[in-house]
Amino acid sequence: MPTGTDDPTLRLGVVPETVSLPSSSRSETVKLGTIAATQVLKTVPDPVPAPAPDPTSLPIGKHLAVYLQHLAVERGMAKNTVSAYRRDLYRYASYLHAQQVHAPDQVTLRHLTSFAQAVRDGADGAAPLSARSAARTIVAVRGVHKFWELEGLAPTNPAVDLHPPTPGRRLPKAISVAEVTAILDSVSIDTSAGLRDKAILEFLYSTGARISEAVGLDVDDLHLERPAEGPAVVRLFGKGSKERIVPLGSYAIDALNSYLVRGRPELVSKGKGTAALFLNQRGGRLSRQSAWTVLTKAAERAGIEQDVSPHTLRHSFATHLLEGGADVRVVQELLGHASVTTTQVYTLVTADTLREIYAAAHPRANL
């Protein structure tokens, strides 16, 4: 029998060798060896937490499904936006279920404020959210309660006085023109996949498109005529399926033409035929995740140390245009921003750059 610190039962606590068991008439003493005691302890199963209910099966979840359909069909929200709202609202449904709330007219401001706190600290058992993500969740909750009031499912809107947290102002992360060039030049065009990668990266930087807009393109959305016949443009569909026309630069035109002539035919032959512009190795539409991987690998090859995402190219596109003298209203149209206020955040980045240049170049700037 092991002794001292080598005794494995010490990790479970001290187990006496004699245990008194009460009886109706008298007490009996039962001898238990150390191994037997350990085996007794091991037979006690760990508690298994009850699985969380499926939000779609809850009574409140069915009301949420109607609202999500309203967002997608009647309001024409983008698919990704509806998906984000679905995640937020199904978390809300699970929280209300735990609070014994099963109908829209049972929700009070107290439920709303406690849920708003729960998404920040994770008290509802889900992952805590940042201020920006929590604000998006509260906006979704406010929207559904307004909808329920209009539909007559609740007599009032308890979320009127619920305000989302104010996220800190986050400036866009842009990289320099030299770094963008290094990323674009790092792509080998010896294969059909390489031609595709070169085309999509040149396209993202040339247009400032969102990654979802790029992978959602069909071949017919491109118009690659040279200036003699007309401007080369692309038709992009942004948030809420809003359409905009964006010009293409000469580098993007050349990369897209090379891909369409020498790369895409080989890729499309591996699939069942599709109108998608950017294809994967199986001939289907390229996913956002795969396009993201294309960029991150190119950035690694170029030796870029900071994190680079498709949105980094979008931010760089806007920043470089403003630094080159473009009007903020023009950049707003190119980016597809509904309000110029969203675009003006890029002017802060440019102003910081101008101050740095001034401080470094002017002979009396630091006096």
C-alpha positions as CSV (number, residue, x, y, z in Angstrom):
1,M,0.0,0.0,0.0
2,P,1.5,3.4,-0.9
3,T,2.3,5.7,2.0
4,G,3.1,9.3,2.5
5,T,2.7,11.8,-0.3
6,D,2.6,8.9,-2.8
7,D,-0.9,7.9,-1.6
8,P,-3.2,8.8,-4.5
9,T,-6.2,8.9,-2.1
10,L,-4.7,12.0,-0.4
11,R,-5.7,14.0,-3.5
12,L,-9.3,13.2,-2.7
13,G,-9.1,14.0,1.0
14,V,-8.6,11.8,4.0
15,V,-10.8,8.7,4.0
16,P,-11.1,6.9,7.4
17,E,-10.7,3.2,7.5
18,T,-13.7,2.8,9.7
19,V,-17.1,4.3,8.9
20,S,-20.0,4.2,11.4
21,L,-23.3,3.5,9.7
22,P,-26.5,4.2,11.7
23,S,-29.0,1.4,12.1
24,S,-32.5,1.3,13.5
25,S,-31.4,-0.8,16.5
26,R,-27.6,-0.2,16.8
27,S,-24.5,1.2,15.1
28,E,-22.3,-1.1,13.1
29,T,-18.7,-0.5,12.2
30,V,-17.7,-1.5,8.7
31,K,-14.1,-1.9,7.7
32,L,-13.2,-0.2,4.4
33,G,-9.8,-0.5,2.9
34,T,-8.2,2.5,1.2
35,I,-8.7,1.1,-2.3
36,A,-12.3,0.2,-1.6
37,A,-13.0,3.8,-0.4
38,T,-11.4,5.2,-3.5
39,Q,-13.6,3.0,-5.6
40,V,-16.7,4.2,-3.7
41,L,-15.8,7.8,-4.4
42,K,-15.2,7.1,-8.1
43,T,-18.7,5.6,-8.5
44,V,-20.3,9.0,-7.8
45,P,-21.1,10.4,-11.3
46,D,-20.3,14.1,-12.1
47,P,-23.5,16.2,-12.5
48,V,-24.4,16.7,-16.1
49,P,-25.8,20.2,-16.9
50,A,-29.1,20.3,-18.7
51,P,-28.8,21.2,-22.3
52,A,-29.9,24.7,-23.2
53,P,-33.2,24.8,-25.1
54,D,-33.3,25.4,-28.8
55,P,-34.3,29.1,-29.1
56,T,-36.4,28.3,-32.2
57,S,-38.6,25.9,-30.2
58,L,-39.4,28.4,-27.5
59,P,-42.7,30.4,-27.7
60,I,-40.8,33.7,-27.7
61,G,-38.4,32.3,-30.3
62,K,-41.3,31.8,-32.8
63,H,-42.2,35.5,-32.4
64,L,-38.6,36.4,-33.1
65,A,-38.6,34.2,-36.3
66,V,-41.5,36.4,-37.6
67,Y,-39.4,39.5,-37.0
68,L,-36.3,38.1,-38.7
69,Q,-38.4,37.2,-41.7
70,H,-39.7,40.8,-41.7
71,L,-36.1,42.1,-41.8
72,A,-35.1,39.9,-44.7
73,V,-38.2,40.2,-46.9
74,E,-39.9,43.5,-46.2
75,R,-37.0,45.6,-45.1
76,G,-34.5,43.9,-47.5
77,M,-31.6,43.7,-45.0
78,A,-28.5,42.0,-46.1
79,K,-28.1,38.3,-45.4
80,N,-25.1,38.8,-43.1
81,T,-27.0,41.5,-41.1
82,V,-30.0,39.2,-40.6
83,S,-27.6,36.5,-39.4
84,A,-26.1,38.8,-36.8
85,Y,-29.5,39.8,-35.6
86,R,-30.6,36.2,-35.4
87,R,-27.6,35.3,-33.1
88,D,-28.3,38.3,-30.9
89,L,-32.1,37.7,-30.6
90,Y,-31.8,34.0,-30.1
91,R,-29.5,34.7,-27.1
92,Y,-32.2,37.1,-25.9
93,A,-34.8,34.4,-26.3
94,S,-32.8,32.0,-24.2
95,Y,-32.4,34.6,-21.5
96,L,-36.1,35.4,-21.4
97,H,-36.9,31.7,-21.2
98,A,-34.6,31.4,-18.1
99,Q,-36.5,34.3,-16.6
100,Q,-39.8,32.5,-17.1
101,V,-40.9,35.0,-19.8
102,H,-42.7,33.3,-22.7
103,A,-44.6,36.1,-24.5
104,P,-43.8,39.6,-25.8
105,D,-46.3,41.3,-23.5
106,Q,-44.6,39.8,-20.4
107,V,-41.3,41.6,-21.0
108,T,-40.5,44.6,-18.7
109,L,-37.8,47.2,-18.6
110,R,-36.2,45.2,-15.7
111,H,-35.8,42.2,-18.0
112,L,-34.2,44.4,-20.6
113,T,-31.7,46.1,-18.4
114,S,-30.6,42.9,-16.7
115,F,-30.1,41.3,-20.2
116,A,-28.1,44.4,-21.3
117,Q,-25.8,43.8,-18.3
118,A,-25.7,40.1,-18.9
119,V,-24.3,40.4,-22.5
120,R,-21.5,42.5,-21.1
121,D,-20.4,40.3,-18.2
122,G,-21.6,36.9,-19.5
123,A,-24.0,36.4,-16.6
124,D,-26.4,34.6,-18.9
125,G,-23.9,31.8,-19.5
126,A,-22.8,33.0,-22.9
127,A,-19.6,34.8,-23.9
128,P,-19.4,38.4,-22.7
129,L,-19.5,41.0,-25.6
130,S,-17.5,44.1,-26.2
131,A,-19.2,47.4,-26.1
132,R,-19.6,47.5,-29.8
133,S,-21.1,44.0,-30.1
134,A,-23.3,44.7,-27.0
135,A,-24.6,47.9,-28.7
136,R,-25.5,45.9,-31.8
137,T,-27.4,43.4,-29.6
138,I,-29.4,46.1,-27.9
139,V,-30.2,47.7,-31.2
140,A,-31.6,44.4,-32.3
141,V,-33.7,44.0,-29.1
142,R,-35.0,47.6,-29.4
143,G,-36.1,46.8,-33.0
144,V,-38.0,43.6,-32.2
145,H,-39.9,45.3,-29.3
146,K,-40.9,48.2,-31.6
147,F,-42.1,45.6,-34.1
148,W,-44.1,43.7,-31.5
149,E,-45.8,46.8,-30.4
150,L,-46.8,47.7,-34.0
151,E,-48.0,44.2,-34.6
152,G,-50.2,44.3,-31.5
153,L,-48.3,41.6,-29.7
154,A,-47.5,43.9,-26.8
155,P,-49.5,46.9,-25.5
156,T,-46.4,49.1,-25.1
157,N,-42.7,49.1,-26.0
158,P,-40.6,48.5,-22.8
159,A,-37.4,49.1,-24.8
160,V,-38.1,52.8,-25.5
161,D,-35.8,53.8,-22.6
162,L,-33.2,51.1,-23.2
163,H,-30.1,52.7,-24.7
164,P,-27.1,50.8,-26.1
165,P,-23.7,51.4,-24.6
166,T,-21.6,53.9,-26.4
167,P,-18.6,52.1,-27.9
168,G,-15.2,53.9,-28.0
169,R,-14.3,55.5,-31.2
170,R,-12.3,53.1,-33.2
171,L,-10.1,54.6,-36.0
172,P,-9.7,52.4,-39.1
173,K,-6.5,50.5,-39.5
174,A,-4.8,51.3,-42.8
175,I,-1.5,50.2,-44.2
176,S,0.8,52.2,-46.4
177,V,0.8,52.2,-50.2
178,A,4.2,50.4,-50.2
179,E,2.8,47.6,-47.9
180,V,-0.3,47.2,-50.2
181,T,2.0,47.0,-53.2
182,A,4.1,44.3,-51.5
183,I,1.0,42.3,-50.7
184,L,-0.3,42.5,-54.3
185,D,3.1,41.7,-55.8
186,S,3.6,38.6,-53.5
187,V,1.0,36.6,-55.4
188,S,2.3,34.1,-58.0
189,I,0.2,33.9,-61.2
190,D,1.5,30.6,-62.4
191,T,-1.7,28.7,-61.7
192,S,-5.4,29.3,-62.1
193,A,-5.8,29.8,-58.3
194,G,-2.9,32.3,-58.4
195,L,-4.6,34.2,-61.1
196,R,-7.8,34.3,-59.1
197,D,-5.9,35.4,-55.9
198,K,-4.2,38.2,-57.8
199,A,-7.5,39.3,-59.3
200,I,-9.4,39.4,-56.0
201,L,-6.7,41.3,-54.1
202,E,-6.3,43.9,-56.9
203,F,-10.1,44.1,-57.0
204,L,-10.5,44.7,-53.3
205,Y,-7.9,47.5,-53.2
206,S,-9.1,49.1,-56.5
207,T,-12.7,49.3,-55.4
208,G,-12.7,49.4,-51.6
209,A,-15.4,46.7,-51.7
210,R,-16.4,44.7,-48.7
211,I,-15.3,41.0,-48.8
212,S,-19.0,39.9,-48.9
213,E,-19.6,42.2,-51.9
214,A,-16.6,40.8,-53.8
215,V,-17.4,37.1,-53.3
216,G,-21.0,37.8,-54.2
217,L,-20.2,39.1,-57.6
218,D,-21.2,37.4,-60.8
219,V,-19.3,37.7,-64.1
220,D,-22.1,39.9,-65.5
221,D,-21.5,42.5,-62.8
222,L,-18.2,43.4,-64.4
223,H,-17.9,45.8,-67.4
224,L,-14.2,45.8,-68.4
225,E,-14.3,48.0,-71.5
226,R,-11.3,50.2,-72.0
227,P,-11.8,54.0,-71.8
228,A,-12.1,54.2,-75.6
229,E,-15.4,52.3,-75.4
230,G,-16.4,53.5,-71.9
231,P,-15.2,53.4,-68.3
232,A,-14.4,50.0,-66.7
233,V,-16.8,49.7,-63.8
234,V,-18.3,47.1,-61.5
235,R,-21.8,46.9,-60.0
236,L,-21.6,46.2,-56.3
237,F,-24.5,45.3,-53.9
238,G,-23.9,46.6,-50.4
239,K,-25.8,46.5,-47.2
240,G,-29.5,46.2,-47.7
241,S,-28.8,45.1,-51.3
242,K,-28.1,48.8,-52.2
243,E,-26.5,49.0,-55.6
244,R,-23.6,51.2,-56.5
245,I,-21.3,51.6,-59.5
246,V,-17.6,51.8,-58.8
247,P,-14.8,52.4,-61.4
248,L,-11.9,50.0,-61.7
249,G,-8.2,50.9,-61.9
250,S,-5.9,49.6,-64.7
251,Y,-4.1,47.1,-62.5
252,A,-7.4,45.6,-61.4
253,I,-8.6,45.5,-65.0
254,D,-5.5,43.6,-66.2
255,A,-5.6,41.1,-63.3
256,L,-9.3,40.4,-63.9
257,N,-8.9,40.0,-67.6
258,S,-6.0,37.5,-67.0
259,Y,-8.1,35.6,-64.5
260,L,-11.2,35.5,-66.8
261,V,-9.1,34.3,-69.8
262,R,-6.6,31.9,-68.3
263,G,-7.8,31.1,-64.8
264,R,-11.5,31.0,-64.4
265,P,-12.2,28.5,-67.3
266,E,-10.1,25.8,-65.6
267,L,-11.8,26.4,-62.2
268,V,-15.3,26.4,-63.6
269,S,-14.7,23.2,-65.4
270,K,-14.4,21.4,-62.1
271,G,-17.9,22.3,-61.0
272,K,-21.4,22.3,-62.3
273,G,-21.2,25.7,-63.9
274,T,-21.9,28.9,-62.0
275,A,-22.2,32.6,-62.8
276,A,-20.0,33.5,-59.8
277,L,-16.9,35.6,-60.6
278,F,-14.5,34.2,-58.1
279,L,-14.4,30.4,-57.8
280,N,-12.9,27.9,-55.5
281,Q,-10.9,24.8,-56.4
282,R,-14.1,22.8,-56.8
283,G,-15.7,25.2,-59.3
284,G,-18.1,26.8,-56.8
285,R,-18.4,30.3,-55.5
286,L,-15.4,31.4,-53.3
287,S,-16.4,31.8,-49.6
288,R,-15.6,34.8,-47.5
289,Q,-13.3,32.7,-45.3
290,S,-11.3,31.4,-48.3
291,A,-10.9,35.0,-49.6
292,W,-9.7,36.1,-46.2
293,T,-7.2,33.3,-46.2
294,V,-5.9,34.4,-49.6
295,L,-5.1,37.9,-48.2
296,T,-3.6,36.7,-44.9
297,K,-1.2,34.4,-46.7
298,A,-0.2,37.1,-49.2
299,A,0.5,39.5,-46.2
300,E,2.6,36.8,-44.6
301,R,4.6,36.4,-47.8
302,A,5.1,40.2,-48.0
303,G,6.4,40.3,-44.5
304,I,3.6,42.5,-43.1
305,E,3.8,42.1,-39.3
306,Q,0.4,43.7,-38.4
307,D,-2.9,41.8,-38.8
308,V,-4.3,42.4,-42.3
309,S,-7.9,41.6,-43.1
310,P,-10.1,42.4,-46.2
311,H,-11.4,45.4,-44.3
312,T,-7.8,46.6,-44.0
313,L,-7.7,47.0,-47.8
314,R,-11.0,48.8,-47.7
315,H,-9.7,51.2,-45.0
316,S,-6.5,51.7,-47.0
317,F,-8.4,52.4,-50.1
318,A,-10.4,55.2,-48.4
319,T,-7.4,56.6,-46.6
320,H,-5.1,56.7,-49.7
321,L,-7.9,58.4,-51.7
322,L,-8.3,61.2,-49.1
323,E,-4.6,61.6,-48.8
324,G,-4.4,62.0,-52.6
325,G,-7.0,64.8,-52.4
326,A,-10.3,63.0,-53.1
327,D,-13.4,64.7,-51.8
328,V,-15.0,63.0,-48.8
329,R,-18.4,62.9,-50.6
330,V,-16.8,60.9,-53.5
331,V,-15.2,58.5,-51.1
332,Q,-18.6,58.1,-49.4
333,E,-20.2,57.1,-52.7
334,L,-17.4,54.7,-53.5
335,L,-17.6,52.9,-50.1
336,G,-21.4,52.8,-50.2
337,H,-21.8,54.6,-46.8
338,A,-25.4,55.7,-46.2
339,S,-24.1,58.8,-44.3
340,V,-21.0,60.9,-44.8
341,T,-20.5,60.9,-41.0
342,T,-19.3,57.3,-41.3
343,T,-16.8,58.3,-44.0
344,Q,-15.5,61.3,-42.0
345,V,-13.7,59.0,-39.6
346,Y,-11.1,58.6,-42.3
347,T,-10.4,62.3,-42.4
348,L,-9.2,62.0,-38.8
349,V,-6.6,59.5,-39.9
350,T,-5.5,61.8,-42.7
351,A,-5.3,64.7,-40.3
352,D,-3.1,62.7,-38.0
353,T,-0.8,61.9,-40.9
354,L,-0.6,65.5,-41.9
355,R,0.3,66.6,-38.4
356,E,3.1,64.0,-38.3
357,I,4.5,65.2,-41.6
358,Y,4.3,68.8,-40.5
359,A,6.0,68.1,-37.2
360,A,8.8,66.3,-39.0
361,A,9.3,68.7,-41.9
362,H,8.6,72.2,-40.7
363,P,11.7,73.9,-39.2
364,R,9.8,75.6,-36.4
365,A,7.1,73.1,-35.8
366,N,8.6,71.9,-32.5
367,L,9.4,75.2,-31.1
